[in-house]
């Protein structure tokens, strides 16, 4: 995939520092290049949006969006690129004012690397009926090299019995897509992705941020960034 050929989304990026370390020593900025990192470095990864089948070669083998055999750059897809600081809890937000995930296949895959390509399983984001707006992504490293990305689900515990939410596949809380502002509704359906790190850096230091985010309830970071947008949970309780 030619990364530069995909349209970039409007994003907001914020972090919660767990500890303060030295400067960024990672000078690799492409999500399709290999690197090793230490605490305090920036780490670049991408999230591609497309149909679920677009992430599979010959309908059976999931490849990284960096793999040109997928031809994502010539299909109905979009790309967001992020560079969080290693071992900090981060809140990544994709602005939904001009972006409707259901218009681009409704699924997303997080990825990074080339020879050591890592990619997450496809995660459902939206269709014409439901939209999921909050996700937790764990980046797992071994001696500073990314080896895995995976979405952490809470089994719909965050739905909290609120009738505004719908539990999808016993793992995600969604709302009606028709309620989103970009569909004429009143809810800001910008995507919020909590990111944390696990494993070890290139100096064998253990990452701690995943243990921190595991103790936070779903949506908790939104309250800490009121300057970005109103709390999503506050909107959900009043739209139906």
N, C-alpha and C positions, 0 to 999 in steps of 0.2 A: 504494500500500500504506500502510495506517495502521500505522506502525512500532510504536506503543505497544500494538497489539492482539495482537502475537505474543508468545509466552511467551519470557522471557529465560532463557538457560542460565547455569549456575554456571560462572564462569571464574576463572582465575588468570592474572595478568599480571606479567611481569618484563622488565627491560631491561638491556642492557649498554651503558653510555655510551661513545661513541666520543670525543666532545669535550663540554665543558661550555659551554653558551651561556646567554643571559639568560632571563628569565621567559617564560611562555606568553602570547603576544599574540593567540592565536586563540580567540575567544569563541563559536565555532560548535560546538555539541555534538551536533547531530542528524546521523546519517549520510545523511539525505536533504536536506541543505542544502549550498549551494555556499560555498566559502571559498578563500582563498589563504593560504599559510603560509610561515614562515621557519624556519631551524634553531632548535631548542629549543622550538618550539610543540608543543602536543598536536594530534593529528589524529584525528578520529573517523571510523571506518568500521564497516560491519556485515558479518556473514557470515550468510546465510540458508541454512537446510537444508530441502530439499524434494526431490521427484522431479525428474529431469532435465527432463521435459516441462513442469513447472510454471514454468520460467524462460523459456518461449517463448510469444509471442503468436501465436495461430492456428497453432501448431505449426511456425512457420518463423523468426520474428524474435525474437532474444533481447533482452529488455528488462531494465532495472534493477529489482531488487526494490522500489525506491521507486515504481515505476510502478503505479498502481492497476489498470491493465488486467490485471495478472497475478492479482489477487485472492488473494495469498498469505496475507493476514490471515484469510481464511475457509477456507483449505485446511489440509491436514496439513503444517504447517511450523513451524519454530522459528527464533529469531533470537538471535545473540550480537553485542554491540556492544563495540568496543575503542577505546581512545584512547592509542596509543603516542606517544612523543616523536619528533618529526621528526628523521631522520637518526641514530637510534640503532638498533642491532640489538635486536630484541625477541623474546621467546619468549612466545607466547600459548597458553594451555592451557585446554581445555574439559573440565570434569570429567565423566567418563563414569559416575560412580557412579549417577546417576539419568537418564542420557541415552544412548539407543541410536540412532546415526545411521540404522541400517537401518529403524528404526520411523518415520522421517520422510523416506522417499524415497531416502536413501542418497547424495545429492549436495549440494554446497555451492557458493555463489557469493559472492565478496567484492564489495562495492560501496560507493560514496559519491557524493554529489552529486545535483543536481536538473536544472537547465538544462544543466549540464555533467556529466551522469550518466556515471559510469564503472563498469564491471562486469567481473569476470573470467569466463572460460569456466567452465561447470559442471565441478567436479572430483569424481570418484568418491571416496566415503569408505567406504561399507560396504554390504554386503547380508547375507543370511543365511549366506553361505559365507565371505566374506573381509572384513577390515577393514584400512584403511590408517590409520596413526596419526601419521605424520610428514609435514609439508608445508613448503614454502618459498614465501612470497608476496612478490613484488616490487611496490612501489608506485612508479609512474613519474610525475614531475611536470614541468611546463613553466612556468617563471616562477611557481612557487608553487601552481599549480593542478593537481589530479590529472587525468591524461589517460588512465591505463591501470593495470589491475591484472592480473597474470598469475602463474600457478603455474609455478615452475621445477622441472623434473624432472631426475633424474640418470641416467635410463635403467637403473634397478635396480642401479647400482653399489654402493649401500649395502646390498644384500642380502648381499654379501660371501661368497657360496657357502654361507651358513648354511641348513641344511635347514628351520629354523623359519620362514623367509620364503618367500613365493611371489611371483615376479615377475609383475605384472599388466599386460598390454598393453605390455610392454617399457618401462614408465615408472615404475611404483610398486611398492614392496615392501609386501605385505600379510601378515597372519597369519589363522589360522582364527578366525572370529567366535565359534565355540563355546568358544574358549580365553579369551575376555574375561570379566572378573568379573561384568559386568552380564548375562552369559548363563550364569552358573554356573561359569565357568572360573577360572583363577588369575592371569590377566594384567590389569593395569590398562591399559585401552585408551583412556584419556583422549587427546584429540587435542592434538598439539603442532604449532604453526605458527610457524616462524621468519619474521620480517618484516623487510624492509630497504627502503631508499629509494634511488631513482636519479633523475637529472635535476637540475633547478635550483629554488631557492626564489624568492620574489618579489623578492629583491635580486640575483638571478642567481648566487648562490653555488651551487657544485656539491655535490650530496650524495655522501657517501663510503661510507655504510654498506653499500651493495650490494656494493662491491668487497671489503669485509671478509667478509661472509657467504658470498661466492662461494668463499672460501678455506677455509671450514669444512666438514667432512664432515657428512653427514646424521646427526642425533641428537646432534651435539657439544654443543649448548647444555644438554642434560639433565644432563650431568655437572657443570655449573656451578650447578645449582639442586637439589642433593641435598635441600634442605629442602622442596622441593615434592613430590617423590616419587622413589622409587628409579629408577635408570637403566633405561629400557625394554630396552635391549640386554641387560642382565644377566638380565632375566626371560626373554627369548626363548630363551636358550641352555639353559634348564633345564626347559621345560614339555613337551617332547616326548620 
